[in-house]
Amino acid sequence: MAERPTTRTGLGSRIVVVLPVLVVVAALVAFWELFIIVTGQPDYILPPLHEILVVAVERAGTTFLPNAWVTLQEILLGFFFGATVGLTLGTVIFFSLTMRRALLPLVIATQAIPVIAIAPVLVVWFGFGMTPKVVVAALISFFPVVVNTIAGLNAVDRDTVNLMHSMNASGRQIFTMVRIPAALPHVFTGLKNAAAISAIGAIVGEWVGAHEGLGPVMIAANAGFKTTVVFAAIFYLSAMAISLFLLVVLVERLVMPWHFLTREKR
């Protein structure tokens, strides 16, 4: 008898969380479907959502899935290399003052230059294959990982470090037992940001020069005012970015379950 109110309360709280999302999505879909009817604009301005979904399904096997697979490889490789470089640089910059002075300005400079300006040079260097797209995706992905890794390693409570020193703990023990657990929430924040934006790097690289991938599909469709194809490609690209983001979230929950238990109690 005592569990029933708790169940209803849990169900009610879930409805409260989900309801705003459903309302916003329903309003967006309604606006999208009625835009052409209400405004009288041509179909190529904003095609009805159902037409985009039909094109996405009908041309999945012939157009979208083969090219999406190419773009997905670029996204995954770019994210992997960007995350690896970001974690390494963040750790090196944190522990070495000399390396911080030498590398941090360069890290910031890589983000000050627009990626669209770098991509053509990378195509000249590496050709029209997958390499320049992976490099562009990695360049975009690594910066949030670097910044959040440094912030996470700095987030350790100083009293905890002093306590470990008083117990004669080595630098390695302090790093593995104190700094890494404290840094993980920040690191995964950077990884989630990188997962969400890695698709931007891949598609920018494809726009500059590529024979395969969703980028060339979008360019060719846009030139012919086939905006249904453009939006369908955007849906596939968004689905890949969201899936990678959710994969990082899953890994985050598996790696540090204590963080979510503490947050839920709060």
PASEBA-1860 file (N, C-alpha, C; in nm, 3 decimals):
! residues 266
1> MAERPTTR> 0.082/-0.120/0.000/0.000/0.000/0.000/0.087/0.126/0.000 ~ 0.200/0.118/0.070/0.284/0.238/0.082/0.357/0.269/-0.048 ~ 0.370/0.168/-0.140/0.447/0.191/-0.261/0.366/0.260/-0.370 ~ 0.232/0.254/-0.364/0.151/0.309/-0.472/0.166/0.460/-0.488 ~ 0.165/0.541/-0.380/0.185/0.684/-0.398/0.320/0.717/-0.460 ~ 0.423/0.637/-0.421/0.556/0.660/-0.477/0.557/0.636/-0.627 ~ 0.484/0.529/-0.670/0.478/0.498/-0.812/0.407/0.608/-0.890 ~ 0.294/0.654/-0.835/0.221/0.761/-0.901/0.304/0.889/-0.906
9> TGLGSRIV> 0.375/0.914/-0.797/0.460/1.033/-0.795/0.571/1.023/-0.899 ~ 0.631/0.902/-0.910/0.734/0.883/-1.011/0.680/0.899/-1.151 ~ 0.562/0.843/-1.177/0.501/0.858/-1.309/0.466/1.003/-1.338 ~ 0.414/1.072/-1.237/0.381/1.213/-1.256/0.502/1.297/-1.285 ~ 0.611/1.269/-1.216/0.733/1.347/-1.239/0.788/1.322/-1.379 ~ 0.774/1.200/-1.429/0.820/1.171/-1.564/0.735/1.244/-1.667 ~ 0.605/1.248/-1.643/0.516/1.319/-1.734/0.551/1.468/-1.736 ~ 0.580/1.523/-1.618/0.617/1.665/-1.610/0.744/1.692/-1.689
17> VVLPVLVV> 0.837/1.596/-1.689/0.963/1.615/-1.762/0.941/1.602/-1.912 ~ 0.860/1.503/-1.954/0.844/1.473/-2.096/0.746/1.567/-2.164 ~ 0.643/1.614/-2.090/0.537/1.692/-2.152/0.586/1.818/-2.223 ~ 0.674/1.900/-2.165/0.722/2.019/-2.238/0.791/1.984/-2.369 ~ 0.867/1.873/-2.368/0.935/1.831/-2.490/0.833/1.794/-2.597 ~ 0.731/1.717/-2.558/0.629/1.676/-2.654/0.553/1.797/-2.710 ~ 0.525/1.894/-2.625/0.453/2.013/-2.670/0.537/2.091/-2.771 ~ 0.665/2.109/-2.742/0.753/2.183/-2.833/0.767/2.110/-2.966
25> VAALVAFW> 0.787/1.977/-2.960/0.801/1.899/-3.084/0.673/1.906/-3.166 ~ 0.558/1.892/-3.100/0.430/1.899/-3.171/0.410/2.035/-3.236 ~ 0.446/2.141/-3.165/0.432/2.276/-3.221/0.526/2.295/-3.341 ~ 0.648/2.242/-3.330/0.744/2.254/-3.440/0.695/2.179/-3.564 ~ 0.644/2.056/-3.542/0.593/1.977/-3.655/0.474/2.047/-3.721 ~ 0.382/2.100/-3.639/0.266/2.170/-3.693/0.308/2.292/-3.774 ~ 0.403/2.370/-3.720/0.452/2.487/-3.793/0.515/2.446/-3.925 ~ 0.595/2.340/-3.921/0.665/2.292/-4.040/0.565/2.249/-4.148
33> ELFIIVTG> 0.464/2.174/-4.106/0.367/2.122/-4.202/0.280/2.232/-4.261 ~ 0.250/2.333/-4.181/0.157/2.437/-4.225/0.225/2.559/-4.285 ~ 0.358/2.562/-4.283/0.430/2.681/-4.328/0.395/2.718/-4.472 ~ 0.401/2.622/-4.563/0.374/2.647/-4.705/0.229/2.691/-4.725 ~ 0.137/2.625/-4.653/-0.005/2.656/-4.668/-0.035/2.797/-4.619 ~ 0.021/2.833/-4.503/-0.010/2.961/-4.442/0.058/3.076/-4.516 ~ 0.184/3.057/-4.553/0.260/3.167/-4.613/0.247/3.174/-4.764 ~ 0.210/3.063/-4.826/0.201/3.060/-4.971/0.334/3.059/-5.042
41> QPDYILPP> 0.443/3.025/-4.970/0.577/3.020/-5.029/0.593/2.894/-5.115 ~ 0.687/2.896/-5.209/0.713/2.776/-5.289/0.760/2.659/-5.202 ~ 0.740/2.537/-5.252/0.775/2.418/-5.174/0.923/2.410/-5.141 ~ 1.008/2.465/-5.228/1.152/2.449/-5.204/1.202/2.538/-5.090 ~ 1.122/2.633/-5.043/1.165/2.717/-4.930/1.171/2.634/-4.803 ~ 1.064/2.566/-4.771/1.059/2.477/-4.655/0.961/2.365/-4.686 ~ 1.011/2.255/-4.742/0.922/2.146/-4.780/0.849/2.089/-4.657 ~ 0.725/2.042/-4.675/0.654/1.979/-4.563/0.734/1.862/-4.506
49> LHEILVVA> 0.723/1.845/-4.375/0.802/1.744/-4.307/0.774/1.604/-4.360 ~ 0.649/1.574/-4.392/0.616/1.439/-4.438/0.682/1.409/-4.574 ~ 0.698/1.511/-4.659/0.766/1.490/-4.787/0.915/1.461/-4.765 ~ 0.974/1.528/-4.669/1.116/1.503/-4.638/1.135/1.361/-4.587 ~ 1.045/1.317/-4.500/1.056/1.181/-4.446/1.036/1.077/-4.555 ~ 0.947/1.103/-4.648/0.925/1.010/-4.758/1.052/0.997/-4.843 ~ 1.114/1.110/-4.876/1.238/1.108/-4.954/1.349/1.037/-4.876 ~ 1.357/1.063/-4.746/1.461/1.001/-4.663/1.448/0.849/-4.662
57> VERAGTTF> 1.325/0.798/-4.666/1.303/0.654/-4.665/1.319/0.595/-4.804 ~ 1.260/0.659/-4.906/1.262/0.604/-5.041/1.403/0.599/-5.100 ~ 1.486/0.697/-5.066/1.621/0.703/-5.122/1.728/0.659/-5.022 ~ 1.684/0.589/-4.918/1.779/0.547/-4.814/1.885/0.452/-4.871 ~ 1.842/0.349/-4.941/1.936/0.248/-4.990/2.022/0.295/-5.106 ~ 1.969/0.383/-5.189/2.042/0.425/-5.309/2.130/0.547/-5.286 ~ 2.087/0.636/-5.200/2.159/0.764/-5.184/2.211/0.786/-5.043 ~ 2.122/0.781/-4.945/2.158/0.832/-4.813/2.246/0.736/-4.732
65> LPNAWVTL> 2.209/0.611/-4.722/2.285/0.519/-4.637/2.429/0.497/-4.686 ~ 2.453/0.475/-4.817/2.593/0.461/-4.860/2.678/0.585/-4.832 ~ 2.620/0.702/-4.858/2.696/0.825/-4.833/2.703/0.858/-4.684 ~ 2.599/0.824/-4.609/2.601/0.846/-4.464/2.709/0.760/-4.399 ~ 2.732/0.640/-4.453/2.836/0.553/-4.398/2.974/0.617/-4.414 ~ 2.998/0.681/-4.528/3.125/0.751/-4.549/3.141/0.865/-4.448 ~ 3.035/0.945/-4.434/3.040/1.057/-4.340/3.054/1.009/-4.196 ~ 2.987/0.899/-4.163/2.996/0.844/-4.027/3.139/0.802/-3.994
73> QEILLGFF> 3.208/0.742/-4.088/3.348/0.704/-4.064/3.433/0.826/-4.036 ~ 3.410/0.932/-4.111/3.485/1.057/-4.090/3.456/1.115/-3.952 ~ 3.328/1.111/-3.911/3.290/1.164/-3.781/3.355/1.084/-3.669 ~ 3.347/0.952/-3.678/3.401/0.866/-3.571/3.553/0.879/-3.561 ~ 3.621/0.877/-3.674/3.767/0.890/-3.671/3.809/1.029/-3.622 ~ 3.739/1.132/-3.669/3.770/1.268/-3.623/3.748/1.282/-3.474 ~ 3.637/1.227/-3.424/3.609/1.233/-3.281/3.714/1.156/-3.202 ~ 3.751/1.039/-3.250/3.850/0.957/-3.179/3.984/1.028/-3.169
81> FGATVGLT> 4.035/1.077/-3.282/4.165/1.145/-3.280/4.157/1.277/-3.204 ~ 4.046/1.349/-3.221/4.032/1.475/-3.148/4.026/1.453/-2.998 ~ 3.952/1.350/-2.954/3.943/1.322/-2.812/4.078/1.274/-2.756 ~ 4.148/1.190/-2.833/4.278/1.140/-2.787/4.379/1.253/-2.773 ~ 4.387/1.338/-2.874/4.479/1.452/-2.868/4.437/1.548/-2.758 ~ 4.308/1.571/-2.744/4.259/1.663/-2.642/4.292/1.617/-2.501 ~ 4.270/1.489/-2.474/4.302/1.435/-2.341/4.452/1.443/-2.313 ~ 4.531/1.409/-2.414/4.677/1.412/-2.397/4.727/1.554/-2.373
89> LGTVIFFS> 4.685/1.646/-2.459/4.729/1.785/-2.444/4.681/1.846/-2.313 ~ 4.556/1.818/-2.276/4.504/1.872/-2.151/4.584/1.826/-2.031 ~ 4.622/1.699/-2.031/4.701/1.645/-1.920/4.841/1.704/-1.918 ~ 4.904/1.713/-2.035/5.040/1.768/-2.044/5.040/1.915/-2.003 ~ 4.943/1.992/-2.051/4.936/2.135/-2.017/4.914/2.155/-1.869 ~ 4.836/2.067/-1.806/4.810/2.081/-1.662/4.936/2.055/-1.580 ~ 5.012/1.955/-1.616/5.125/1.915/-1.532/5.253/1.991/-1.562 ~ 5.264/2.054/-1.677/5.388/2.120/-1.714/5.363/2.267/-1.741
97> LTMRRALL> 5.421/2.352/-1.660/5.408/2.496/-1.680/5.472/2.538/-1.812 ~ 5.586/2.477/-1.845/5.654/2.510/-1.970/5.568/2.475/-2.090 ~ 5.510/2.355/-2.087/5.424/2.313/-2.197/5.296/2.395/-2.203 ~ 5.251/2.439/-2.086/5.131/2.524/-2.084/5.159/2.655/-2.157 ~ 5.273/2.715/-2.128/5.309/2.841/-2.194/5.333/2.821/-2.344 ~ 5.382/2.703/-2.382/5.415/2.678/-2.522/5.294/2.635/-2.603 ~ 5.208/2.551/-2.544/5.101/2.487/-2.622/4.966/2.558/-2.612 ~ 4.936/2.615/-2.495/4.803/2.673/-2.477/4.772/2.784/-2.579
105> PLVIATQA> 4.866/2.874/-2.608/4.836/2.974/-2.712/4.809/2.911/-2.848 ~ 4.881/2.803/-2.880/4.859/2.735/-3.007/4.723/2.668/-3.011 ~ 4.683/2.608/-2.899/4.552/2.544/-2.891/4.442/2.647/-2.914 ~ 4.455/2.762/-2.850/4.356/2.869/-2.867/4.358/2.922/-3.010 ~ 4.476/2.931/-3.069/4.489/2.983/-3.206/4.419/2.893/-3.306 ~ 4.420/2.761/-3.283/4.353/2.670/-3.376/4.203/2.696/-3.382 ~ 4.147/2.749/-3.275/4.004/2.778/-3.273/3.973/2.919/-3.321 ~ 4.074/3.005/-3.324/4.053/3.142/-3.370/4.045/3.149/-3.522
113> IPVIAIAP> 4.105/3.049/-3.590/4.100/3.045/-3.736/3.975/2.969/-3.780 ~ 3.891/3.026/-3.865/3.771/2.955/-3.910/3.807/2.824/-3.980 ~ 3.734/2.719/-3.947/3.763/2.588/-4.006/3.743/2.590/-4.156 ~ 3.646/2.665/-4.202/3.619/2.671/-4.345/3.738/2.729/-4.421 ~ 3.823/2.806/-4.351/3.943/2.861/-4.415/4.057/2.760/-4.419 ~ 4.058/2.668/-4.323/4.164/2.568/-4.317/4.135/2.451/-4.410 ~ 4.008/2.416/-4.427/3.970/2.297/-4.502/4.026/2.293/-4.644 ~ 4.021/2.403/-4.721/4.078/2.394/-4.857/4.227/2.362/-4.858
121> VLVVWFGF> 4.300/2.416/-4.759/4.444/2.387/-4.753/4.466/2.239/-4.724 ~ 4.385/2.183/-4.637/4.398/2.041/-4.604/4.368/1.953/-4.726 ~ 4.274/1.998/-4.808/4.245/1.923/-4.930/4.365/1.927/-5.024 ~ 4.433/2.041/-5.032/4.553/2.052/-5.115/4.663/1.960/-5.062 ~ 4.676/1.953/-4.930/4.781/1.871/-4.869/4.752/1.721/-4.881 ~ 4.627/1.682/-4.850/4.594/1.540/-4.834/4.505/1.482/-4.945 ~ 4.460/1.566/-5.038/4.377/1.516/-5.146/4.229/1.515/-5.111 ~ 4.152/1.449/-5.198/4.007/1.448/-5.184/3.956/1.325/-5.110
129> GMTPKVVV> 4.043/1.251/-5.047/4.002/1.132/-4.974/3.945/1.166/-4.837 ~ 3.950/1.068/-4.748/3.890/1.082/-4.616/3.977/1.162/-4.520 ~ 4.107/1.166/-4.544/4.201/1.225/-4.447/4.170/1.371/-4.413 ~ 4.150/1.462/-4.510/4.123/1.602/-4.471/3.995/1.617/-4.391 ~ 3.893/1.536/-4.418/3.768/1.544/-4.342/3.789/1.501/-4.198 ~ 3.868/1.395/-4.180/3.899/1.349/-4.044/3.979/1.454/-3.968 ~ 4.074/1.517/-4.036/4.156/1.620/-3.971/4.069/1.738/-3.928 ~ 3.977/1.782/-4.017/3.890/1.894/-3.982/3.801/1.858/-3.864
137> AALISFFP> 3.743/1.738/-3.865/3.659/1.695/-3.754/3.739/1.687/-3.624 ~ 3.863/1.640/-3.633/3.948/1.634/-3.514/3.982/1.772/-3.461 ~ 4.009/1.867/-3.553/4.041/2.004/-3.512/3.925/2.068/-3.436 ~ 3.804/2.040/-3.479/3.687/2.095/-3.411/3.663/2.024/-3.278 ~ 3.691/1.894/-3.275/3.653/1.812/-3.158/3.749/1.828/-3.041 ~ 3.878/1.851/-3.069/3.975/1.838/-2.960/3.970/1.954/-2.861 ~ 3.928/2.073/-2.906/3.936/2.190/-2.818/3.849/2.177/-2.692 ~ 3.720/2.142/-2.701/3.644/2.127/-2.576/3.698/2.019/-2.485
145> VVVNTIAG> 3.762/1.918/-2.542/3.821/1.812/-2.458/3.942/1.866/-2.384 ~ 4.026/1.945/-2.451/4.143/2.004/-2.386/4.100/2.094/-2.271 ~ 4.008/2.185/-2.298/3.967/2.283/-2.198/3.904/2.214/-2.077 ~ 3.817/2.119/-2.101/3.750/2.052/-1.990/3.841/1.957/-1.914 ~ 3.940/1.901/-1.982/4.037/1.817/-1.911/4.120/1.901/-1.814 ~ 4.165/2.017/-1.860/4.242/2.106/-1.771/4.154/2.151/-1.654 ~ 4.031/2.189/-1.683/3.941/2.232/-1.576/3.913/2.120/-1.477 ~ 3.898/1.998/-1.528/3.872/1.885/-1.438/3.989/1.853/-1.347
153> LNAVDRDT> 4.109/1.855/-1.403/4.227/1.828/-1.321/4.251/1.938/-1.219 ~ 4.204/2.058/-1.250/4.215/2.169/-1.154/4.105/2.169/-1.050 ~ 4.003/2.086/-1.071/3.885/2.090/-0.985/3.902/2.011/-0.855 ~ 4.016/1.949/-0.837/4.039/1.869/-0.717/4.048/1.958/-0.594 ~ 3.982/1.915/-0.489/3.989/1.988/-0.362/4.132/1.983/-0.308 ~ 4.186/2.100/-0.277/4.325/2.106/-0.230/4.344/2.032/-0.099 ~ 4.245/2.033/-0.014/4.256/1.961/0.114/4.270/1.811/0.091 ~ 4.203/1.760/-0.011/4.214/1.618/-0.042/4.355/1.584/-0.087
161> VNLMHSMN> 4.413/1.670/-0.169/4.551/1.647/-0.213/4.647/1.653/-0.095 ~ 4.627/1.751/-0.006/4.713/1.760/0.113/4.699/1.638/0.201 ~ 4.577/1.586/0.211/4.555/1.465/0.290/4.632/1.348/0.230 ~ 4.630/1.335/0.098/4.704/1.227/0.033/4.853/1.243/0.054 ~ 4.901/1.369/0.051/5.043/1.392/0.078/5.078/1.354/0.222 ~ 4.991/1.383/0.315/5.017/1.349/0.455/5.020/1.199/0.477 ~ 4.958/1.124/0.387/4.960/0.978/0.396/5.071/0.917/0.311 ~ 5.165/1.004/0.268/5.281/0.963/0.189/5.242/0.901/0.054
169> ASGRQIFT> 5.135/0.948/-0.004/5.094/0.899/-0.136/5.186/0.957/-0.243 ~ 5.214/0.877/-0.343/5.299/0.922/-0.452/5.218/1.009/-0.549 ~ 5.290/1.077/-0.638/5.223/1.160/-0.737/5.133/1.079/-0.827 ~ 5.177/0.957/-0.861/5.094/0.870/-0.944/4.967/0.829/-0.872 ~ 4.979/0.797/-0.743/4.861/0.759/-0.666/4.762/0.874/-0.654 ~ 4.813/0.994/-0.633/4.724/1.111/-0.626/4.654/1.133/-0.759 ~ 4.729/1.112/-0.869/4.671/1.132/-1.001/4.561/1.030/-1.030 ~ 4.588/0.903/-1.003/4.491/0.797/-1.036/4.375/0.790/-0.939
177> MVRIPAAL> 4.400/0.819/-0.810/4.297/0.800/-0.708/4.218/0.927/-0.677 ~ 4.275/1.042/-0.707/4.209/1.168/-0.672/4.177/1.252/-0.795 ~ 4.280/1.282/-0.873/4.260/1.376/-0.983/4.172/1.318/-1.095 ~ 4.197/1.195/-1.133/4.117/1.137/-1.242/3.969/1.128/-1.206 ~ 3.933/1.071/-1.087/3.789/1.067/-1.053/3.726/1.206/-1.047 ~ 3.802/1.305/-0.997/3.747/1.441/-0.989/3.734/1.504/-1.127 ~ 3.823/1.466/-1.219/3.822/1.527/-1.352/3.721/1.463/-1.446 ~ 3.678/1.341/-1.419/3.593/1.268/-1.512/3.465/1.343/-1.552
185> PHVFTGLK> 3.390/1.404/-1.458/3.270/1.477/-1.503/3.302/1.588/-1.603 ~ 3.411/1.660/-1.581/3.450/1.765/-1.675/3.496/1.705/-1.808 ~ 3.571/1.596/-1.801/3.619/1.533/-1.923/3.503/1.486/-2.010 ~ 3.405/1.424/-1.947/3.291/1.374/-2.024/3.206/1.490/-2.077 ~ 3.205/1.601/-2.008/3.139/1.719/-2.065/3.206/1.761/-2.194 ~ 3.339/1.763/-2.193/3.412/1.795/-2.315/3.390/1.693/-2.426 ~ 3.385/1.564/-2.389/3.363/1.459/-2.488/3.223/1.468/-2.549 ~ 3.124/1.503/-2.467/2.988/1.518/-2.521/2.980/1.638/-2.615
193> NAAAISAI> 3.047/1.745/-2.579/3.051/1.860/-2.670/3.120/1.823/-2.802 ~ 3.230/1.748/-2.790/3.303/1.707/-2.911/3.219/1.614/-2.996 ~ 3.145/1.525/-2.933/3.060/1.432/-3.009/2.952/1.507/-3.086 ~ 2.899/1.611/-3.025/2.791/1.686/-3.089/2.840/1.769/-3.207 ~ 2.964/1.818/-3.201/3.013/1.909/-3.306/3.108/1.842/-3.405 ~ 3.142/1.716/-3.382/3.235/1.649/-3.474/3.176/1.636/-3.614 ~ 3.041/1.624/-3.622/2.977/1.615/-3.753/2.998/1.743/-3.834 ~ 3.012/1.857/-3.766/3.035/1.984/-3.837/3.166/1.978/-3.914
201> GAIVGEWV> 3.269/1.928/-3.849/3.398/1.919/-3.916/3.395/1.829/-4.037 ~ 3.330/1.714/-4.024/3.323/1.620/-4.136/3.249/1.680/-4.255 ~ 3.136/1.746/-4.227/3.055/1.799/-4.338/3.122/1.920/-4.402 ~ 3.192/2.002/-4.321/3.266/2.115/-4.378/3.376/2.064/-4.471 ~ 3.446/1.961/-4.428/3.549/1.902/-4.514/3.491/1.848/-4.644 ~ 3.372/1.789/-4.638/3.309/1.736/-4.759/3.262/1.848/-4.851 ~ 3.217/1.958/-4.793/3.173/2.070/-4.876/3.289/2.128/-4.958 ~ 3.407/2.128/-4.898/3.522/2.187/-4.967/3.567/2.099/-5.084
209> GAHEGLGP> 3.567/1.969/-5.063/3.608/1.880/-5.171/3.589/1.735/-5.136 ~ 3.492/1.669/-5.200/3.468/1.527/-5.175/3.386/1.470/-5.289 ~ 3.401/1.339/-5.309/3.322/1.269/-5.410/3.214/1.183/-5.345 ~ 3.232/1.154/-5.216/3.136/1.071/-5.144/3.100/1.138/-5.013 ~ 2.989/1.096/-4.954/2.945/1.152/-4.827/2.820/1.235/-4.844 ~ 2.763/1.273/-4.731/2.640/1.353/-4.734/2.664/1.495/-4.784 ~ 2.787/1.545/-4.768/2.819/1.679/-4.815/2.795/1.696/-4.965 ~ 2.855/1.612/-5.051/2.828/1.622/-5.194/2.681/1.603/-5.230
217> VMIAANAG> 2.612/1.516/-5.156/2.468/1.497/-5.180/2.393/1.627/-5.156 ~ 2.427/1.696/-5.047/2.360/1.822/-5.014/2.393/1.931/-5.115 ~ 2.518/1.937/-5.160/2.558/2.040/-5.257/2.485/2.020/-5.389 ~ 2.481/1.896/-5.437/2.414/1.869/-5.564/2.264/1.895/-5.554 ~ 2.204/1.856/-5.442/2.060/1.878/-5.425/2.028/2.027/-5.412 ~ 2.112/2.099/-5.341/2.089/2.243/-5.324/2.100/2.318/-5.456 ~ 2.193/2.275/-5.541/2.209/2.339/-5.672/2.085/2.321/-5.758 ~ 2.012/2.210/-5.738/1.891/2.186/-5.814/1.764/2.223/-5.740
225> FKTTVVFA> 1.777/2.298/-5.630/1.663/2.340/-5.548/1.582/2.220/-5.495 ~ 1.650/2.108/-5.475/1.584/1.990/-5.419/1.603/1.992/-5.267 ~ 1.534/2.082/-5.202/1.554/2.101/-5.059/1.501/1.985/-4.976 ~ 1.412/1.905/-5.032/1.369/1.785/-4.959/1.488/1.692/-4.938 ~ 1.573/1.679/-5.039/1.693/1.595/-5.028/1.791/1.656/-4.928 ~ 1.805/1.788/-4.933/1.896/1.856/-4.841/1.853/1.832/-4.697 ~ 1.725/1.852/-4.667/1.675/1.831/-4.532/1.684/1.685/-4.490 ~ 1.660/1.594/-4.583/1.673/1.452/-4.551/1.817/1.418/-4.513
233> AIFYLSAM> 1.913/1.474/-4.586/2.053/1.453/-4.552/2.087/1.512/-4.416 ~ 2.027/1.628/-4.386/2.048/1.690/-4.255/1.994/1.599/-4.144 ~ 1.880/1.535/-4.169/1.824/1.443/-4.069/1.919/1.327/-4.042 ~ 1.976/1.271/-4.149/2.072/1.161/-4.131/2.195/1.210/-4.054 ~ 2.243/1.327/-4.089/2.361/1.382/-4.021/2.331/1.407/-3.873 ~ 2.214/1.462/-3.844/2.175/1.487/-3.706/2.161/1.357/-3.628 ~ 2.104/1.256/-3.693/2.087/1.127/-3.626/2.222/1.067/-3.587 ~ 2.323/1.083/-3.672/2.456/1.030/-3.640/2.519/1.106/-3.525
241> AISLFLLV> 2.507/1.239/-3.526/2.564/1.320/-3.418/2.496/1.290/-3.285 ~ 2.364/1.278/-3.286/2.290/1.248/-3.164/2.325/1.109/-3.112 ~ 2.339/1.012/-3.203/2.375/0.877/-3.162/2.512/0.873/-3.097 ~ 2.608/0.946/-3.154/2.741/0.951/-3.094/2.737/1.018/-2.957 ~ 2.658/1.124/-2.945/2.641/1.191/-2.816/2.583/1.096/-2.712 ~ 2.480/1.021/-2.749/2.417/0.927/-2.655/2.512/0.813/-2.620 ~ 2.597/0.774/-2.714/2.696/0.670/-2.684/2.794/0.718/-2.578 ~ 2.837/0.844/-2.589/2.927/0.901/-2.488/2.856/0.909/-2.353
249> VLVERLVM> 2.728/0.945/-2.354/2.650/0.950/-2.230/2.642/0.811/-2.166 ~ 2.623/0.708/-2.248/2.617/0.571/-2.196/2.750/0.532/-2.133 ~ 2.859/0.562/-2.202/2.992/0.532/-2.147/3.014/0.608/-2.017 ~ 2.968/0.732/-2.013/2.981/0.814/-1.893/2.912/0.748/-1.775 ~ 2.792/0.696/-1.796/2.718/0.631/-1.688/2.784/0.501/-1.644 ~ 2.847/0.432/-1.738/2.915/0.307/-1.703/3.045/0.332/-1.629 ~ 3.116/0.441/-1.666/3.247/0.469/-1.608/3.235/0.529/-1.469 ~ 3.138/0.618/-1.448/3.126/0.684/-1.317/2.981/0.684/-1.269
257> PWHFLTRE> 2.930/0.568/-1.232/2.791/0.561/-1.184/2.769/0.639/-1.055 ~ 2.874/0.652/-0.973/2.860/0.725/-0.846/2.821/0.871/-0.867 ~ 2.864/0.929/-0.978/2.833/1.069/-1.005/2.683/1.089/-1.024 ~ 2.619/0.996/-1.093/2.476/1.009/-1.120/2.393/0.974/-0.997 ~ 2.443/0.879/-0.915/2.372/0.848/-0.790/2.372/0.968/-0.696 ~ 2.487/1.034/-0.688/2.495/1.153/-0.603/2.405/1.265/-0.655 ~ 2.403/1.283/-0.786/2.324/1.390/-0.845/2.174/1.363/-0.828 ~ 2.131/1.235/-0.841/1.991/1.203/-0.824/1.945/1.223/-0.681
265> KR> 2.032/1.195/-0.585/1.997/1.218/-0.444/1.977/1.366/-0.417 ~ 2.059/1.450/-0.483/2.046/1.593/-0.463/1.912/1.645/-0.521
END
